[in-house]
């Protein structure tokens, strides 16, 4: 049995959040440029999985990208797991420049998981471009 696709997890989490009032966030992680090998993406996925909770869904996506559903984590509380992931990547995968973008779903945040996914993608691109501009 294969794990459900990230879109399926996000859609189910959105339904759950409507019932419970406990919302979630989406993360997008990707190595900068096309220098990353497929093996690097698998290592990145394993690293992300190891530094998040078991309840968070971590999936490799086409285009050398990792998608994450952070269950019951919204707004400023996302900064803690993102910081933990950044430190882990710098320490364990120093040869990769990894951009991270995120957005939360819920009241005062993005209205749908699809909107949050697009916003996280925009922030991912901005994050990946930041080191080159510095």
Secondary structure, 3 states (H helix, E strand, C coil): CCCCCHHHHHHHHHHHHHHHCCCEEEEEEEECCCCCCHHHHHHHHHHHHHCCCCCCEEEEECCCEEEEEECCCCHHHHHHHHHHHHHHHHHHCCCCCEEEEEEEECCCCECCHHHHHHHHHHHHHHHHHHHHHC
